[in-house]
């Protein structure tokens, strides 16, 4: 329980960090706002057409007597919308991180610097980083879909589907949300995805404490956009704990340069 509570603590630490650095908070919300518009449009279309989708998926019930036809198709609609919401919860973070890669690279670096130094920036181009992030996100998504299919099937089991499955769903979402949010910080430390997942499994209570907290927070409408910068900051702090960098490997801010104000939010797009 102590590690679980510590994981939740990283979420609050990240939110406090962006509150203290307000312009970075606004800066970090830009990718989430862009992604949110697309997701709202897609989910709205799904809800509007969910009845037709249920009719198409259950042609065998066309001649069923009332109320069984309505109950079955209502259940299909509820399951499809719920599954889509769960999938959106997980993929929203991946999509936002992909859209906002240069934004969150800068935010992650700033958090590292404020906590005592950042690791050296990886010697790869921006486009290479985007490709690696997209590949890793697809691999995570495939794992999530696999768990989603199992949880979907288990959802029809009486009692288990209404008690155990929702808890497992939140834990699965929390684990993979942590994997996505900490990817920026751990990639900066040169840790590939397989090793990142191993690190998270090795500290599972800590990982779930952070991830479950983020999952529950993201369930509140539009809070995802407000909380995303703090979640990235918190995941960076978590990454510093999971993979500490040796002091002689840290890149300290240039002492001869004037201190960067909280409002300065440069994005390094010079890589090619």
Short mmCIF file of the C-alpha atoms (twelve columns), coordinates in Angstrom:
data_MODEL
# 
_entry.id   MODEL 
# 
loop_
_atom_site.group_PDB 
_atom_site.id 
_atom_site.type_symbol 
_atom_site.label_atom_id 
_atom_site.label_alt_id 
_atom_site.label_comp_id 
_atom_site.label_asym_id 
_atom_site.label_seq_id 
_atom_site.Cartn_x 
_atom_site.Cartn_y 
_atom_site.Cartn_z 
_atom_site.pdbx_PDB_model_num 
ATOM 1   C CA . UNK A 1   0.000   0.000   0.000   1 
ATOM 2   C CA . UNK A 2   2.900   2.358   0.663   1 
ATOM 3   C CA . UNK A 3   4.150   2.071   -2.927  1 
ATOM 4   C CA . UNK A 4   0.606   2.451   -4.254  1 
ATOM 5   C CA . UNK A 5   0.182   5.650   -2.234  1 
ATOM 6   C CA . UNK A 6   3.572   6.855   -3.470  1 
ATOM 7   C CA . UNK A 7   2.397   6.301   -7.049  1 
ATOM 8   C CA . UNK A 8   -0.704  8.417   -6.414  1 
ATOM 9   C CA . UNK A 9   1.637   10.988  -4.886  1 
ATOM 10  C CA . UNK A 10  3.525   11.355  -8.177  1 
ATOM 11  C CA . UNK A 11  0.259   12.353  -9.836  1 
ATOM 12  C CA . UNK A 12  -0.286  15.135  -7.306  1 
ATOM 13  C CA . UNK A 13  3.373   16.194  -7.512  1 
ATOM 14  C CA . UNK A 14  3.041   16.539  -11.281 1 
ATOM 15  C CA . UNK A 15  -0.105  18.630  -10.978 1 
ATOM 16  C CA . UNK A 16  1.578   20.860  -8.396  1 
ATOM 17  C CA . UNK A 17  4.572   21.301  -10.704 1 
ATOM 18  C CA . UNK A 18  2.461   22.611  -13.596 1 
ATOM 19  C CA . UNK A 19  0.448   24.850  -11.262 1 
ATOM 20  C CA . UNK A 20  3.717   26.448  -10.125 1 
ATOM 21  C CA . UNK A 21  4.787   26.797  -13.777 1 
ATOM 22  C CA . UNK A 22  1.496   28.059  -15.157 1 
ATOM 23  C CA . UNK A 23  2.554   28.876  -18.717 1 
ATOM 24  C CA . UNK A 24  3.977   25.409  -19.151 1 
ATOM 25  C CA . UNK A 25  0.574   24.121  -18.050 1 
ATOM 26  C CA . UNK A 26  -1.159  26.023  -20.847 1 
ATOM 27  C CA . UNK A 27  1.565   25.003  -23.272 1 
ATOM 28  C CA . UNK A 28  1.065   21.329  -22.399 1 
ATOM 29  C CA . UNK A 29  -2.696  21.518  -22.946 1 
ATOM 30  C CA . UNK A 30  -2.406  22.413  -26.643 1 
ATOM 31  C CA . UNK A 31  -1.903  18.819  -27.949 1 
ATOM 32  C CA . UNK A 32  -4.673  17.497  -25.679 1 
ATOM 33  C CA . UNK A 33  -7.115  20.103  -26.990 1 
ATOM 34  C CA . UNK A 34  -6.322  19.191  -30.597 1 
ATOM 35  C CA . UNK A 35  -6.782  15.476  -29.885 1 
ATOM 36  C CA . UNK A 36  -9.942  16.045  -27.846 1 
ATOM 37  C CA . UNK A 37  -11.727 17.682  -30.770 1 
ATOM 38  C CA . UNK A 38  -11.099 14.623  -32.946 1 
ATOM 39  C CA . UNK A 39  -12.139 12.135  -30.256 1 
ATOM 40  C CA . UNK A 40  -15.340 13.988  -29.369 1 
ATOM 41  C CA . UNK A 41  -16.341 13.992  -33.026 1 
ATOM 42  C CA . UNK A 42  -15.659 10.251  -33.376 1 
ATOM 43  C CA . UNK A 43  -17.449 9.254   -30.152 1 
ATOM 44  C CA . UNK A 44  -20.432 11.453  -30.971 1 
ATOM 45  C CA . UNK A 45  -20.782 9.725   -34.329 1 
ATOM 46  C CA . UNK A 46  -20.535 6.337   -32.594 1 
ATOM 47  C CA . UNK A 47  -23.289 7.188   -30.108 1 
ATOM 48  C CA . UNK A 48  -25.555 8.572   -32.854 1 
ATOM 49  C CA . UNK A 49  -25.150 5.452   -34.985 1 
ATOM 50  C CA . UNK A 50  -24.900 2.898   -32.156 1 
ATOM 51  C CA . UNK A 51  -28.527 1.813   -32.589 1 
ATOM 52  C CA . UNK A 52  -27.985 1.004   -36.260 1 
ATOM 53  C CA . UNK A 53  -24.757 -0.783  -35.352 1 
ATOM 54  C CA . UNK A 54  -26.617 -2.936  -32.804 1 
ATOM 55  C CA . UNK A 55  -29.295 -3.769  -35.401 1 
ATOM 56  C CA . UNK A 56  -26.612 -4.763  -37.919 1 
ATOM 57  C CA . UNK A 57  -24.760 -6.918  -35.345 1 
ATOM 58  C CA . UNK A 58  -27.868 -8.829  -34.222 1 
ATOM 59  C CA . UNK A 59  -29.890 -9.728  -37.347 1 
ATOM 60  C CA . UNK A 60  -30.975 -12.954 -35.652 1 
ATOM 61  C CA . UNK A 61  -33.031 -10.865 -33.206 1 
ATOM 62  C CA . UNK A 62  -35.135 -9.132  -35.878 1 
ATOM 63  C CA . UNK A 63  -38.154 -11.294 -35.119 1 
ATOM 64  C CA . UNK A 64  -37.713 -11.588 -31.369 1 
ATOM 65  C CA . UNK A 65  -40.689 -10.579 -29.257 1 
ATOM 66  C CA . UNK A 66  -40.601 -7.552  -26.994 1 
ATOM 67  C CA . UNK A 67  -38.881 -6.898  -24.616 1 
ATOM 68  C CA . UNK A 68  -36.085 -9.360  -25.476 1 
ATOM 69  C CA . UNK A 69  -35.078 -7.694  -28.731 1 
ATOM 70  C CA . UNK A 70  -34.802 -4.299  -27.068 1 
ATOM 71  C CA . UNK A 71  -32.919 -5.700  -24.081 1 
ATOM 72  C CA . UNK A 72  -30.367 -7.502  -26.263 1 
ATOM 73  C CA . UNK A 73  -29.744 -4.549  -28.544 1 
ATOM 74  C CA . UNK A 74  -29.664 -2.168  -25.607 1 
ATOM 75  C CA . UNK A 75  -26.996 -4.369  -24.033 1 
ATOM 76  C CA . UNK A 76  -25.001 -4.373  -27.285 1 
ATOM 77  C CA . UNK A 77  -25.193 -0.571  -27.458 1 
ATOM 78  C CA . UNK A 78  -24.093 -0.238  -23.823 1 
ATOM 79  C CA . UNK A 79  -21.180 -2.639  -24.276 1 
ATOM 80  C CA . UNK A 80  -20.018 -1.001  -27.535 1 
ATOM 81  C CA . UNK A 81  -20.160 2.504   -26.064 1 
ATOM 82  C CA . UNK A 82  -18.452 1.396   -22.828 1 
ATOM 83  C CA . UNK A 83  -15.720 -0.489  -24.722 1 
ATOM 84  C CA . UNK A 84  -15.192 2.480   -27.018 1 
ATOM 85  C CA . UNK A 85  -14.931 4.769   -24.006 1 
ATOM 86  C CA . UNK A 86  -12.334 2.505   -22.392 1 
ATOM 87  C CA . UNK A 87  -10.379 2.248   -25.642 1 
ATOM 88  C CA . UNK A 88  -10.578 6.010   -26.073 1 
ATOM 89  C CA . UNK A 89  -9.275  6.535   -22.559 1 
ATOM 90  C CA . UNK A 90  -6.129  4.570   -23.303 1 
ATOM 91  C CA . UNK A 91  -5.583  5.625   -26.913 1 
ATOM 92  C CA . UNK A 92  -6.285  9.292   -26.151 1 
ATOM 93  C CA . UNK A 93  -3.066  9.491   -24.165 1 
ATOM 94  C CA . UNK A 94  -1.092  7.753   -26.920 1 
ATOM 95  C CA . UNK A 95  -2.588  9.989   -29.598 1 
ATOM 96  C CA . UNK A 96  -1.998  13.130  -27.541 1 
ATOM 97  C CA . UNK A 97  1.612   12.170  -26.840 1 
ATOM 98  C CA . UNK A 98  2.167   11.482  -30.539 1 
ATOM 99  C CA . UNK A 99  0.615   14.809  -31.574 1 
ATOM 100 C CA . UNK A 100 2.448   16.616  -28.797 1 
ATOM 101 C CA . UNK A 101 5.835   14.878  -28.963 1 
ATOM 102 C CA . UNK A 102 7.873   18.103  -29.347 1 
ATOM 103 C CA . UNK A 103 5.707   19.830  -26.705 1 
ATOM 104 C CA . UNK A 104 6.148   17.092  -24.125 1 
ATOM 105 C CA . UNK A 105 9.846   16.662  -24.888 1 
ATOM 106 C CA . UNK A 106 10.297  20.301  -23.835 1 
ATOM 107 C CA . UNK A 107 8.037   19.878  -20.787 1 
ATOM 108 C CA . UNK A 108 9.843   16.708  -19.703 1 
ATOM 109 C CA . UNK A 109 13.235  18.379  -20.069 1 
ATOM 110 C CA . UNK A 110 12.065  21.365  -18.011 1 
ATOM 111 C CA . UNK A 111 10.818  19.080  -15.217 1 
ATOM 112 C CA . UNK A 112 14.126  17.202  -15.222 1 
ATOM 113 C CA . UNK A 113 16.095  20.448  -15.063 1 
ATOM 114 C CA . UNK A 114 14.002  21.771  -12.187 1 
ATOM 115 C CA . UNK A 115 14.663  18.566  -10.233 1 
ATOM 116 C CA . UNK A 116 18.432  18.625  -10.546 1 
ATOM 117 C CA . UNK A 117 19.430  18.086  -14.143 1 
ATOM 118 C CA . UNK A 118 18.291  16.360  -17.328 1 
ATOM 119 C CA . UNK A 119 19.853  13.390  -19.131 1 
ATOM 120 C CA . UNK A 120 21.487  14.114  -22.483 1 
ATOM 121 C CA . UNK A 121 19.007  14.501  -25.335 1 
ATOM 122 C CA . UNK A 122 18.901  11.410  -27.609 1 
ATOM 123 C CA . UNK A 123 20.915  11.734  -30.815 1 
ATOM 124 C CA . UNK A 124 17.978  11.093  -33.153 1 
ATOM 125 C CA . UNK A 125 15.877  13.265  -35.438 1 
ATOM 126 C CA . UNK A 126 12.386  14.462  -34.543 1 
ATOM 127 C CA . UNK A 127 10.867  12.291  -37.266 1 
ATOM 128 C CA . UNK A 128 12.695  9.230   -35.946 1 
ATOM 129 C CA . UNK A 129 11.328  9.967   -32.465 1 
ATOM 130 C CA . UNK A 130 7.808   10.243  -33.893 1 
ATOM 131 C CA . UNK A 131 8.137   6.944   -35.731 1 
ATOM 132 C CA . UNK A 132 9.445   5.162   -32.627 1 
ATOM 133 C CA . UNK A 133 6.659   6.661   -30.506 1 
ATOM 134 C CA . UNK A 134 4.030   5.621   -33.056 1 
ATOM 135 C CA . UNK A 135 5.414   2.076   -33.214 1 
ATOM 136 C CA . UNK A 136 5.508   1.765   -29.426 1 
ATOM 137 C CA . UNK A 137 1.982   3.154   -29.126 1 
ATOM 138 C CA . UNK A 138 0.659   0.626   -31.661 1 
ATOM 139 C CA . UNK A 139 2.292   -2.208  -29.707 1 
ATOM 140 C CA . UNK A 140 0.709   -0.962  -26.484 1 
ATOM 141 C CA . UNK A 141 -2.637  -0.596  -28.244 1 
ATOM 142 C CA . UNK A 142 -2.504  -4.205  -29.450 1 
ATOM 143 C CA . UNK A 143 -1.926  -5.356  -25.875 1 
ATOM 144 C CA . UNK A 144 -4.814  -3.210  -24.670 1 
ATOM 145 C CA . UNK A 145 -7.096  -4.608  -27.374 1 
ATOM 146 C CA . UNK A 146 -6.152  -8.138  -26.296 1 
ATOM 147 C CA . UNK A 147 -7.066  -7.397  -22.689 1 
ATOM 148 C CA . UNK A 148 -10.162 -5.533  -23.877 1 
ATOM 149 C CA . UNK A 149 -11.442 -8.604  -25.748 1 
ATOM 150 C CA . UNK A 150 -10.972 -10.757 -22.639 1 
ATOM 151 C CA . UNK A 151 -12.666 -8.196  -20.399 1 
ATOM 152 C CA . UNK A 152 -15.472 -7.774  -22.923 1 
ATOM 153 C CA . UNK A 153 -16.163 -11.510 -22.855 1 
ATOM 154 C CA . UNK A 154 -15.912 -11.628 -19.054 1 
ATOM 155 C CA . UNK A 155 -18.384 -8.761  -18.843 1 
ATOM 156 C CA . UNK A 156 -21.200 -11.168 -19.752 1 
ATOM 157 C CA . UNK A 157 -20.473 -13.416 -16.751 1 
ATOM 158 C CA . UNK A 158 -23.083 -12.722 -14.072 1 
ATOM 159 C CA . UNK A 159 -21.748 -10.919 -10.984 1 
ATOM 160 C CA . UNK A 160 -18.120 -11.106 -12.205 1 
ATOM 161 C CA . UNK A 161 -18.917 -8.796  -15.110 1 
ATOM 162 C CA . UNK A 162 -20.356 -6.181  -12.777 1 
ATOM 163 C CA . UNK A 163 -17.709 -6.356  -10.024 1 
ATOM 164 C CA . UNK A 164 -14.342 -7.867  -10.951 1 
ATOM 165 C CA . UNK A 165 -14.226 -6.779  -14.608 1 
ATOM 166 C CA . UNK A 166 -14.546 -3.000  -13.954 1 
ATOM 167 C CA . UNK A 167 -11.744 -3.178  -11.369 1 
ATOM 168 C CA . UNK A 168 -9.503  -5.119  -13.745 1 
ATOM 169 C CA . UNK A 169 -10.371 -2.667  -16.513 1 
ATOM 170 C CA . UNK A 170 -9.215  0.280   -14.405 1 
ATOM 171 C CA . UNK A 171 -5.993  -1.533  -13.453 1 
ATOM 172 C CA . UNK A 172 -5.208  -2.477  -17.061 1 
ATOM 173 C CA . UNK A 173 -5.915  1.087   -18.175 1 
ATOM 174 C CA . UNK A 174 -3.767  2.431   -15.338 1 
ATOM 175 C CA . UNK A 175 -0.801  0.231   -16.178 1 
ATOM 176 C CA . UNK A 176 -0.776  1.121   -19.862 1 
ATOM 177 C CA . UNK A 177 -1.505  4.800   -19.230 1 
ATOM 178 C CA . UNK A 178 1.576   4.859   -17.019 1 
ATOM 179 C CA . UNK A 179 3.544   3.141   -19.788 1 
ATOM 180 C CA . UNK A 180 2.441   5.790   -22.299 1 
ATOM 181 C CA . UNK A 181 2.906   8.811   -20.040 1 
ATOM 182 C CA . UNK A 182 6.346   7.742   -18.779 1 
ATOM 183 C CA . UNK A 183 7.548   6.868   -22.279 1 
ATOM 184 C CA . UNK A 184 8.783   10.413  -22.995 1 
ATOM 185 C CA . UNK A 185 10.943  10.552  -19.858 1 
ATOM 186 C CA . UNK A 186 12.259  6.997   -20.214 1 
ATOM 187 C CA . UNK A 187 12.988  7.402   -23.930 1 
ATOM 188 C CA . UNK A 188 15.153  10.379  -22.998 1 
ATOM 189 C CA . UNK A 189 17.115  7.941   -20.838 1 
ATOM 190 C CA . UNK A 190 17.631  5.594   -23.791 1 
ATOM 191 C CA . UNK A 191 15.350  2.844   -22.435 1 
ATOM 192 C CA . UNK A 192 13.482  0.840   -25.115 1 
ATOM 193 C CA . UNK A 193 9.839   -0.101  -24.694 1 
ATOM 194 C CA . UNK A 194 10.391  -3.706  -23.595 1 
ATOM 195 C CA . UNK A 195 12.718  -2.556  -20.819 1 
ATOM 196 C CA . UNK A 196 10.280  0.223   -19.858 1 
ATOM 197 C CA . UNK A 197 7.482   -2.302  -19.401 1 
ATOM 198 C CA . UNK A 198 9.792   -4.513  -17.352 1 
ATOM 199 C CA . UNK A 199 10.626  -1.585  -15.071 1 
ATOM 200 C CA . UNK A 200 6.936   -0.840  -14.586 1 
ATOM 201 C CA . UNK A 201 6.101   -4.471  -13.827 1 
ATOM 202 C CA . UNK A 202 8.936   -4.587  -11.309 1 
ATOM 203 C CA . UNK A 203 7.322   -1.696  -9.411  1 
ATOM 204 C CA . UNK A 204 3.709   -2.697  -10.007 1 
ATOM 205 C CA . UNK A 205 2.139   -1.118  -6.868  1 
ATOM 206 C CA . UNK A 206 3.906   2.172   -7.655  1 
ATOM 207 C CA . UNK A 207 2.878   1.924   -11.311 1 
ATOM 208 C CA . UNK A 208 -0.757  1.160   -10.492 1 
ATOM 209 C CA . UNK A 209 -0.921  3.889   -7.858  1 
ATOM 210 C CA . UNK A 210 0.010   6.471   -10.473 1 
ATOM 211 C CA . UNK A 211 -1.912  4.871   -13.347 1 
ATOM 212 C CA . UNK A 212 -5.150  4.179   -11.482 1 
ATOM 213 C CA . UNK A 213 -5.125  7.743   -10.182 1 
ATOM 214 C CA . UNK A 214 -4.684  9.067   -13.728 1 
ATOM 215 C CA . UNK A 215 -7.389  6.730   -15.053 1 
ATOM 216 C CA . UNK A 216 -9.955  7.852   -12.490 1 
ATOM 217 C CA . UNK A 217 -8.996  11.483  -13.017 1 
ATOM 218 C CA . UNK A 218 -9.355  11.141  -16.781 1 
ATOM 219 C CA . UNK A 219 -12.874 9.708   -16.378 1 
ATOM 220 C CA . UNK A 220 -14.122 13.195  -15.483 1 
ATOM 221 C CA . UNK A 221 -15.201 14.972  -18.706 1 
ATOM 222 C CA . UNK A 222 -12.668 17.516  -20.009 1 
ATOM 223 C CA . UNK A 223 -10.430 17.020  -16.961 1 
ATOM 224 C CA . UNK A 224 -8.159  14.981  -19.232 1 
ATOM 225 C CA . UNK A 225 -7.155  18.137  -21.087 1 
ATOM 226 C CA . UNK A 226 -6.493  20.075  -17.883 1 
ATOM 227 C CA . UNK A 227 -4.651  17.214  -16.192 1 
ATOM 228 C CA . UNK A 228 -2.534  15.988  -19.118 1 
ATOM 229 C CA . UNK A 229 0.411   18.389  -18.597 1 
ATOM 230 C CA . UNK A 230 0.532   17.503  -14.891 1 
ATOM 231 C CA . UNK A 231 0.263   13.800  -15.723 1 
ATOM 232 C CA . UNK A 232 3.282   14.084  -18.035 1 
ATOM 233 C CA . UNK A 233 5.168   16.014  -15.354 1 
ATOM 234 C CA . UNK A 234 4.242   13.402  -12.738 1 
ATOM 235 C CA . UNK A 235 5.283   10.576  -15.068 1 
ATOM 236 C CA . UNK A 236 8.626   12.335  -15.563 1 
ATOM 237 C CA . UNK A 237 9.126   12.429  -11.799 1 
ATOM 238 C CA . UNK A 238 8.162   8.755   -11.666 1 
ATOM 239 C CA . UNK A 239 10.632  8.005   -14.455 1 
ATOM 240 C CA . UNK A 240 13.392  9.675   -12.446 1 
ATOM 241 C CA . UNK A 241 12.658  7.191   -9.645  1 
ATOM 242 C CA . UNK A 242 12.454  4.151   -11.916 1 
ATOM 243 C CA . UNK A 243 15.608  4.965   -13.907 1 
ATOM 244 C CA . UNK A 244 17.818  7.428   -12.002 1 
ATOM 245 C CA . UNK A 245 20.631  8.979   -14.017 1 
ATOM 246 C CA . UNK A 246 24.146  9.069   -12.589 1 
ATOM 247 C CA . UNK A 247 25.184  12.603  -11.508 1 
ATOM 248 C CA . UNK A 248 28.103  12.690  -13.957 1 
ATOM 249 C CA . UNK A 249 25.676  11.953  -16.823 1 
ATOM 250 C CA . UNK A 250 23.330  14.847  -16.077 1 
ATOM 251 C CA . UNK A 251 23.232  17.920  -18.269 1 
ATOM 252 C CA . UNK A 252 22.868  20.937  -16.001 1 
ATOM 253 C CA . UNK A 253 21.379  24.215  -17.270 1 
ATOM 254 C CA . UNK A 254 24.065  26.520  -18.614 1 
ATOM 255 C CA . UNK A 255 25.048  28.725  -15.683 1 
ATOM 256 C CA . UNK A 256 26.161  31.498  -18.052 1 
ATOM 257 C CA . UNK A 257 22.751  31.676  -19.669 1 
ATOM 258 C CA . UNK A 258 20.057  33.806  -18.040 1 
ATOM 259 C CA . UNK A 259 17.559  31.774  -16.051 1 
ATOM 260 C CA . UNK A 260 14.707  30.617  -18.224 1 
ATOM 261 C CA . UNK A 261 11.403  32.021  -17.092 1 
ATOM 262 C CA . UNK A 262 8.388   29.815  -16.594 1 
ATOM 263 C CA . UNK A 263 6.807   31.416  -19.619 1 
ATOM 264 C CA . UNK A 264 9.562   30.327  -22.008 1 
ATOM 265 C CA . UNK A 265 8.398   27.197  -23.713 1 
ATOM 266 C CA . UNK A 266 10.774  26.515  -26.616 1 
ATOM 267 C CA . UNK A 267 10.307  23.542  -28.855 1 
ATOM 268 C CA . UNK A 268 13.393  22.049  -30.473 1 
ATOM 269 C CA . UNK A 269 12.339  21.466  -34.067 1 
ATOM 270 C CA . UNK A 270 15.834  21.860  -35.448 1 
ATOM 271 C CA . UNK A 271 16.466  18.140  -35.635 1 
ATOM 272 C CA . UNK A 272 16.509  16.641  -39.062 1 
# 
